[in-house]
Amino acid sequence: MTRPILCVLALVFVATAGRAAAQLPTPNVDDGNALLRECGAALRAADGGPVIESNSVARGMQMGQCLGLVSAVWHTHEMMVETFDSRTAFCPSASISAGQMARVVHAFLTLHPDDLGRWDAELILQAFAEAYPCNSR
């Protein structure tokens, strides 16, 4: 993604953050359940696993949603820290691919089924924070 697009994403994220605290995610749309389903589709495709989705369009949409969202959260965090001096939530030692990000998130969601009703972006940040803690440096 280009810097202007990331800036717009960050502004949207910051502008809606206060409002998001008062709202709950829409079940199976922007919560952990949806994210688990979407990232599962992406990982099955990457690993040559069975197709569960009813058609290729549904599978493609789910894969795109997962890969796009995990990389958007990763890069928005990076930009917020570098550009706006925001607090660092996670500290990777190197860049990783969107597929690797999806694996980290999927593993986290699988280990925390009681949290699947929470916002997808919140769960992604928590997964990255657990996988790449800042206090280990």
C-alpha positions in Angstrom: 0.0 0.0 0.0 1.1 3.5 -0.6 1.7 6.0 2.1 -1.4 8.2 1.3 -3.7 5.2 1.5 -2.1 4.2 4.9 -2.6 7.7 6.1 -6.3 7.7 5.2 -6.7 4.3 6.9 -5.0 5.6 10.0 -7.2 8.7 10.1 -10.4 6.6 9.7 -9.2 4.3 12.4 -8.4 7.2 14.8 -11.6 9.0 13.9 -13.8 6.0 14.7 -11.9 4.7 17.7 -14.0 6.5 20.3 -17.2 5.5 18.6 -16.0 1.9 18.3 -15.6 1.6 22.1 -19.4 2.1 22.5 -20.3 -0.4 19.8 -20.0 -4.1 19.5 -18.9 -5.8 16.4 -21.5 -7.2 14.1 -21.5 -11.0 14.7 -19.8 -13.0 11.9 -19.0 -9.8 10.0 -16.2 -7.9 11.8 -15.6 -10.1 14.8 -13.2 -13.0 15.6 -15.6 -15.6 14.3 -15.5 -14.0 10.8 -11.8 -13.5 11.0 -11.2 -17.1 11.9 -13.4 -18.2 9.0 -11.7 -15.8 6.6 -8.1 -16.6 7.6 -8.9 -20.3 7.6 -9.9 -20.0 3.9 -6.7 -18.2 3.1 -4.5 -20.8 4.9 -6.4 -23.7 3.4 -5.8 -22.2 -0.1 -2.1 -21.6 0.7 -1.6 -25.1 2.0 -3.7 -26.9 -0.7 -6.3 -27.9 1.8 -10.0 -28.8 1.2 -12.3 -26.1 -0.2 -15.1 -25.6 2.3 -16.6 -22.5 0.8 -19.6 -22.9 -1.5 -17.9 -21.2 -4.5 -14.7 -19.7 -5.6 -16.0 -16.1 -5.3 -16.8 -16.6 -1.6 -13.4 -18.2 -1.0 -11.6 -15.3 -2.8 -13.5 -12.7 -0.8 -12.7 -14.4 2.5 -9.0 -14.8 1.6 -8.9 -11.1 0.6 -10.6 -10.0 3.7 -8.2 -11.8 6.0 -5.0 -10.9 4.1 -6.1 -7.3 3.6 -7.1 -6.8 7.2 -4.1 -8.3 8.9 -1.7 -6.4 6.7 -3.7 -3.2 7.1 -3.5 -3.5 10.9 0.2 -4.3 10.8 1.1 -1.4 8.5 -1.3 1.1 10.3 0.4 0.2 13.6 3.8 0.8 11.9 2.8 4.1 10.5 1.2 5.3 13.8 4.4 4.5 15.7 6.7 6.1 13.1 4.6 9.1 12.0 2.6 10.0 15.1 4.8 8.7 17.9 2.1 6.3 19.1 2.7 3.6 21.7 4.3 0.5 20.3 1.9 -2.5 20.6 4.2 -5.1 19.1 7.8 -5.4 18.1 8.7 -7.7 15.2 12.3 -8.2 14.4 11.6 -8.2 10.6 8.9 -7.7 8.1 6.7 -10.7 7.4 4.3 -11.6 4.5 0.6 -11.2 4.7 0.4 -15.0 4.7 2.6 -15.2 7.8 0.5 -12.5 9.5 -2.6 -14.6 8.8 -0.9 -17.7 10.3 -0.1 -15.7 13.5 -3.7 -14.4 13.7 -5.3 -17.8 13.0 -3.2 -19.5 15.6 -4.1 -16.9 18.2 -7.8 -17.1 17.4 -7.7 -20.9 17.6 -6.1 -20.7 21.1 -8.6 -18.1 22.3 -12.1 -19.2 21.3 -13.8 -17.3 24.1 -12.6 -14.0 22.6 -14.1 -14.5 19.1 -17.0 -12.1 19.8 -14.5 -9.2 20.0 -13.6 -6.8 17.2 -11.4 -8.3 14.5 -8.8 -5.5 14.5 -8.5 -5.7 18.2 -7.9 -9.4 18.1 -5.3 -8.9 15.3 -3.4 -6.4 17.4 -3.5 -8.7 20.4 -2.2 -11.6 18.3 0.7 -9.6 17.0 1.5 -8.3 20.5 1.6 -11.9 21.8 3.7 -13.1 18.9 6.0 -10.1 18.9 6.2 -8.8 22.4 8.2 -5.6 23.0 9.5 -6.5 26.4 11.7 -9.4 25.0 14.3 -7.0 23.5 
